[in-house]
Amino acid sequence: MAPTRIASRFPLLSAVAAALVLSACGGEPAPEAMPTPEVAVVTLKDQPVHLTRELAGRTTPFLVAEVRPQVTGLVKRRVFEEGSLVKAGAPLYEIDASAYRASRDSARAGLARAEAALTSARLAANRSKELAAAKLVSAQDNERAAAAFQEAQADVAAARADLQSTEVTLGYALITAPISGRIGKSSVTQGALVTANQEQALATIQQLDPIYIDLAQSSTELLALRKEMAAGTLEQADGVPVKILLEDGSAYGQDGRLEFADVTVDPTTGSFSLRVRVPNAENFLLPGMYVRAVVDMGQRPNGVLAPQQGITRDAKGHAVAMVVTPEGKVEQRIVQASRTIGDQWLVDDGLKAGDRVIVESLQKVQPGGNAKAVEAGAAATAVPPGPSVPAPAAAASE
């Protein structure tokens, strides 16, 4: 029985030996296992992140004063030069004041007459008082003299007030600058008739240093910022400079400061106003210019920034990122990011500090597969390895 069983196995052993001989003599080698793909990653970390918002606005003067006459008359001359800088109190227009000067002189004469009458009434009252003490005049006559003296005092006070009024009116004939600033063009010329408190301004003075920039911000964004502050994820930034961008995109030489935020939302636009104060010593910014302001809305103390090339979209439109776990596995994360900071996304949810996000060779990996993570900076500086050459097959002896 034993020799027969051994003999029956010889054909199988012969076939295996033949296969080995053919493989050693030039047959194709057995397929090798696929190597683990190498990907470039960026390890995320938390850091303080300032949230900024670029808002559009227009410049407005710091102070504005419209010059109007307070008396009626003909303009005798214009003292200032249009477009020049004027100081507060400097003369601007001179109005013919002949009638007002005559009224002032008449009031002055009336005051002198009232003062003379007062002197006479005083003497009469003193004499009547002495006579009444000697029982030479009646008490009624004495009281009448005292009342006349008091009436004369009131007449003097009224005359003095009338004189002051005419002097004030006369002073209005010389129109002066109410504020310091740059004055615009004049709406009247010499010889024009102007009236008191007329609707049309004679000229407008604007103070341009500093200058205001009025901005508009969405109330929806304001609510989102307040919710973040209430949750403790955002810290309010006070006194942070505001960068100004001109209409051509260039940066203005000096930063501004946020003055205040309005407490009323415009129902037609759904926005509220912000006002920025900007130095303007060279008068480079003029009223009505369109500018943009980069306003610091607050600081996120533990913000996480992810590179934009590491965030893609899946078939459903969700923002996703590929992450290499500590075990070398590839995971797909759904990411929520509200805004960009430079060339990075500010992550709200889905990623955390310490995650290794794949930024290169995404096409080489699939969720659940293996990957060898190399930091993006190290991958850029490392010397790329040469092409792998399969080892030659050992020759088989026949």
C-alpha positions in Angstrom: 0.0 0.0 0.0 2.8 2.5 0.8 4.7 2.4 -2.5 1.5 2.8 -4.5 0.5 5.9 -2.5 3.9 7.6 -3.0 3.9 6.9 -6.7 0.5 8.5 -7.0 1.9 11.9 -5.7 4.8 12.1 -8.2 2.8 13.8 -11.0 1.8 16.7 -8.6 5.4 17.2 -7.4 6.6 17.2 -11.0 4.1 19.9 -11.9 5.2 22.2 -9.0 8.9 21.7 -9.8 8.2 22.6 -13.4 6.4 25.8 -12.5 9.3 26.9 -10.3 11.8 26.2 -13.1 9.8 28.2 -15.6 9.5 31.1 -13.1 13.3 31.1 -12.5 14.1 30.9 -16.2 12.2 34.1 -17.2 8.6 34.0 -16.1 6.8 37.1 -14.8 7.4 37.9 -11.0 4.6 37.8 -8.5 2.8 41.2 -8.0 4.2 43.4 -5.2 2.0 45.1 -2.5 1.1 48.8 -3.2 3.2 51.2 -1.2 1.6 53.6 1.3 1.0 56.9 -0.5 2.9 59.9 0.9 0.8 63.2 1.4 1.7 66.7 2.5 -0.2 67.8 5.6 -0.5 70.9 7.7 -0.9 70.4 11.4 -3.5 72.9 12.7 -2.9 74.9 15.9 -5.0 77.4 17.8 -3.9 81.0 17.9 -5.4 84.5 18.6 -7.2 85.6 15.4 -8.4 89.1 14.8 -11.7 89.2 12.9 -11.8 92.1 10.4 -14.5 93.4 8.1 -14.0 95.6 5.1 -16.8 98.1 4.9 -17.5 100.8 2.3 -18.2 104.4 3.3 -17.8 108.0 2.4 -15.9 110.8 4.1 -17.7 113.6 5.9 -16.3 116.8 7.5 -15.5 116.9 11.1 -17.3 120.2 11.5 -19.6 122.1 9.0 -20.9 125.6 9.3 -23.1 127.4 6.8 -22.6 131.2 6.9 -25.8 133.1 6.8 -26.5 136.8 7.5 -28.3 137.8 10.6 -29.2 141.3 9.4 -30.6 142.7 6.1 -28.5 145.0 3.9 -26.2 145.3 0.9 -22.8 143.5 0.9 -20.1 146.1 0.8 -17.2 143.7 0.4 -16.1 140.1 0.7 -13.0 139.8 2.9 -11.9 136.1 2.3 -10.5 134.2 -0.6 -12.6 131.3 -1.8 -11.1 127.9 -1.0 -8.7 129.3 1.6 -8.3 128.4 5.3 -10.0 130.7 7.7 -9.8 131.0 11.5 -12.7 131.2 13.8 -13.7 134.9 14.3 -12.0 136.1 11.0 -14.1 138.6 9.0 -15.8 137.2 5.9 -18.4 139.8 4.7 -19.1 143.4 5.5 -22.7 144.6 5.2 -23.7 148.3 4.9 -24.3 149.2 8.5 -25.4 152.9 8.2 -28.9 152.3 9.4 -27.8 150.1 12.3 -25.2 152.6 13.3 -27.8 155.3 13.4 -30.0 153.1 15.6 -27.1 152.5 17.9 -26.5 156.3 18.3 -30.2 156.9 18.9 -30.2 154.2 21.6 -27.1 155.8 23.2 -28.9 159.2 23.3 -31.9 157.6 24.9 -29.8 156.1 27.6 -28.2 159.5 28.3 -31.7 161.0 28.6 -32.8 158.3 30.9 -29.8 158.7 33.1 -30.4 162.5 33.4 -34.0 161.8 34.4 -32.8 159.4 36.9 -30.5 162.0 38.5 -33.5 164.4 38.7 -35.7 161.8 40.2 -33.1 160.8 42.8 -32.7 164.4 44.0 -36.4 164.9 44.2 -36.8 161.7 46.2 -34.1 162.7 48.6 -35.6 166.2 49.1 -39.1 164.8 49.6 -37.8 162.3 52.2 -36.2 165.2 54.2 -39.3 167.2 54.0 -41.5 164.3 55.0 -39.3 163.8 58.1 -39.9 167.5 59.1 -43.7 167.1 58.4 -43.5 169.6 55.6 -45.0 167.3 52.9 -47.6 164.7 53.1 -46.7 161.0 53.2 -48.5 160.6 49.8 -46.3 163.1 48.1 -43.2 161.5 49.6 -44.3 158.1 48.3 -45.0 159.6 44.8 -41.4 160.9 44.6 -39.9 157.6 45.7 -42.0 155.8 43.0 -40.8 158.3 40.4 -37.2 157.6 41.3 -37.8 153.8 40.9 -39.4 154.4 37.5 -36.4 156.5 36.4 -34.1 153.6 37.4 -36.2 151.2 35.3 -36.1 153.6 32.3 -32.3 153.6 32.6 -32.1 149.8 32.6 -34.4 149.6 29.6 -32.4 152.2 27.7 -29.2 150.4 28.4 -30.6 147.1 27.2 -31.9 148.9 24.0 -28.4 150.2 23.4 -26.9 146.7 23.9 -29.4 145.3 21.4 -28.5 147.9 18.7 -24.8 147.3 19.3 -25.3 143.5 18.8 -27.3 144.2 15.6 -24.6 146.5 14.4 -22.0 143.8 15.1 -23.9 141.4 12.8 -23.1 143.7 9.9 -19.6 142.3 10.0 -20.1 138.5 9.3 -17.3 136.4 10.8 -16.3 132.8 10.6 -18.0 130.6 13.3 -15.4 127.8 13.1 -11.9 127.3 11.7 -11.6 125.4 8.4 -11.6 125.6 4.7 -14.2 127.9 3.2 -15.9 127.1 -0.2 -17.1 129.4 -2.9 -19.2 132.5 -2.2 -22.8 132.6 -3.3 -23.0 136.4 -3.4 -20.8 139.2 -4.6 -20.3 142.8 -3.6 -23.5 144.8 -4.0 -25.8 141.9 -3.4 -28.8 142.4 -1.1 -29.0 139.8 1.7 -31.7 139.3 4.2 -31.6 138.2 7.8 -31.6 134.4 8.3 -32.1 133.7 4.6 -32.4 130.2 3.3 -29.4 130.3 1.0 -26.0 130.2 2.7 -23.4 132.8 1.7 -20.6 130.3 2.0 -19.8 127.0 3.8 -16.8 126.3 6.1 -15.7 122.7 6.6 -13.1 121.5 9.1 -11.3 118.6 7.4 -8.6 117.7 10.0 -9.5 115.3 11.4 -12.2 113.9 9.0 -15.0 111.4 9.6 -15.7 108.3 7.6 -19.3 107.0 7.8 -19.7 103.3 7.3 -22.6 100.9 7.1 -22.6 97.4 8.6 -25.3 94.7 8.3 -27.4 94.2 11.5 -27.3 90.4 10.8 -23.5 90.4 11.1 -23.8 92.5 14.3 -26.1 89.8 15.8 -23.7 87.1 14.9 -20.8 88.9 16.6 -22.8 89.5 19.7 -23.7 85.8 19.9 -20.1 84.9 19.7 -19.2 87.4 22.4 -22.0 86.0 24.6 -20.7 82.5 24.0 -17.2 83.6 25.0 -15.6 82.6 21.6 -15.0 86.2 20.7 -13.4 89.0 22.7 -14.3 92.6 21.8 -11.4 94.7 20.6 -11.3 98.3 21.9 -9.2 101.0 20.5 -7.9 99.0 17.6 -6.7 101.1 14.6 -8.9 101.1 11.4 -7.0 100.8 8.2 -8.3 103.0 5.3 -8.2 101.9 1.7 -8.7 104.6 -1.0 -10.9 104.3 -4.1 -8.0 103.0 -6.2 -7.2 100.3 -3.8 -4.1 101.9 -2.2 -3.7 102.3 1.5 -4.1 105.6 3.2 -1.0 106.7 5.1 -2.6 106.9 8.6 -5.0 104.7 10.5 -8.3 105.8 12.0 -10.1 105.1 15.2 -13.7 103.9 15.6 -15.6 106.7 17.3 -19.1 105.1 17.8 -21.7 102.7 16.4 -25.2 104.0 15.9 -28.0 102.5 18.1 -30.6 102.6 15.3 -30.9 100.2 12.4 -32.1 101.7 9.1 -35.3 99.8 8.2 -34.8 100.3 4.5 -31.3 98.8 4.3 -31.1 96.6 7.4 -27.8 98.2 8.4 -26.5 100.6 11.0 -23.9 103.3 10.9 -20.3 103.3 12.2 -18.2 106.4 12.3 -14.4 106.4 12.0 -12.2 109.4 12.9 -9.1 109.8 10.7 -6.2 112.3 10.8 -6.1 114.5 7.7 -3.4 117.1 8.2 -2.6 117.3 4.5 -6.3 117.6 3.5 -5.7 114.5 1.3 -9.2 113.2 2.0 -12.0 115.4 0.8 -15.7 115.3 1.8 -17.7 112.9 -0.3 -14.8 110.6 -1.3 -15.6 106.8 -1.5 -13.2 104.8 0.7 -13.1 101.4 2.4 -12.3 100.7 6.0 -10.9 97.5 7.5 -12.5 97.4 10.9 -11.4 95.0 13.6 -14.6 93.4 15.0 -13.0 91.4 17.8 -10.5 88.7 18.6 -11.0 85.0 18.7 -8.5 83.8 21.4 -8.3 80.2 20.3 -9.0 80.4 16.5 -8.1 77.6 14.2 -7.0 78.4 10.7 -7.0 75.8 7.9 -5.3 76.3 4.5 -7.7 76.9 1.7 -6.2 74.2 -0.5 -7.0 71.6 2.2 -10.8 72.4 2.1 -12.8 71.0 -0.9 -16.4 70.2 -1.7 -18.1 66.8 -1.8 -20.8 65.7 -4.1 -23.5 67.2 -1.8 -21.7 70.6 -1.7 -20.4 70.2 1.9 -17.0 71.7 2.7 -14.8 68.7 3.6 -11.2 68.1 4.6 -9.0 65.0 4.5 -7.3 64.4 7.8 -4.5 61.8 8.6 -5.1 60.3 12.1 -2.3 59.4 14.5 -2.7 55.8 13.3 -2.0 56.7 9.7 -5.6 56.4 8.5 -7.4 58.9 6.3 -10.6 60.5 7.6 -13.0 62.8 5.8 -14.4 65.7 8.0 -17.3 68.0 7.2 -16.0 71.5 8.0 -17.9 74.7 8.9 -15.9 77.9 8.1 -17.5 81.3 8.2 -14.8 83.5 6.7 -11.3 83.7 5.2 -8.3 85.2 6.9 -5.8 85.9 4.2 -5.3 82.6 2.3 -6.8 80.4 5.2 -10.2 79.5 6.4 -11.3 80.3 9.9 -12.8 77.0 11.1 -15.9 77.1 13.2 -16.5 73.4 13.5 -15.2 70.1 12.1 -11.4 70.6 12.8 -9.4 71.2 15.9 -5.9 72.0 16.9 -3.6 69.1 16.3 -5.4 67.7 13.2 -3.2 67.0 10.2 -5.0 68.3 7.1 -3.9 67.0 3.7 -3.0 69.8 1.4 -1.2 67.9 -1.4 -1.7 64.5 -3.2 -5.4 64.4 -2.3 -6.0 62.2 -5.4 -3.8 59.5 -4.0 -5.9 58.8 -0.9 -9.4 57.7 -0.1 -11.3 57.9 3.3 -10.4 54.8 5.3 -7.2 54.2 3.5 -3.6 54.5 4.8 -1.4 57.5 4.2 2.1 58.6 5.2 1.9 62.2 6.5 4.7 64.6 5.8 4.5 68.3 6.9 4.1 70.6 3.9 7.2 72.6 4.8 9.3 69.5 5.3 8.0 68.0 2.1 9.0 71.0 0.1 12.6 71.0 1.3 13.2 67.2 1.3 15.2 65.7 -1.5 12.8 63.6 -3.6 13.7 59.9 -3.6 14.9 58.2 -6.9 12.7 55.8 -8.8 12.4 52.4 -7.3 13.9 49.6 -9.4 12.7 46.0 -8.8 15.3 43.6 -7.7 16.4 41.1 -10.4 15.0 37.6 -10.1 17.5 35.0 -9.0 18.6 32.6 -11.7 17.4 29.0 -11.1 19.6 26.1 -11.7 18.2 23.6 -14.0 
